[in-house]
Amino acid sequence: MKLFSIFFLAFSLFFVSDLSSCPYSAMTKIDQKLENPSNLSKEQLTQIINLRKEGEAALRLGNVDKSEEILNSALALFK
């Protein structure tokens, strides 16, 4: 039972850390931030929307790493 508990804890930590870099969570964060874009210029807003679309397209093509890179670029524009 102790071995099972250790395995379950290790698996849980791996799964949670993996979710933080998920492109889907990045897209959700972008969408949430776009709900109130008052502090963004039109150029920034356009660039963020385009990057989000590019990231989603890369993800649909199976290029997860490229998608994460693009979506992280979009998130960086909010700062």
Stockholm file with secondary structure:
# STOCKHOLM 1.0

chainA/1-79         MKLFSIFFLAFSLFFVSDLSSCPYSAMTKIDQKLENPSNLSKEQLTQIINLRKEGEAALRLGNVDKSEEILNSALALFK
#=GR chainA/1-79 SS CHHHHHHHHHHHHHHHHHHTTCHHHHHHHHHHHHTSCTTSCHHHHHHHHHHHHHHHHHHHTTCHHHHHHHHHHHHHTTC
#=GC SS_cons        CHHHHHHHHHHHHHHHHHHTTCHHHHHHHHHHHHTSCTTSCHHHHHHHHHHHHHHHHHHHTTCHHHHHHHHHHHHHTTC
//
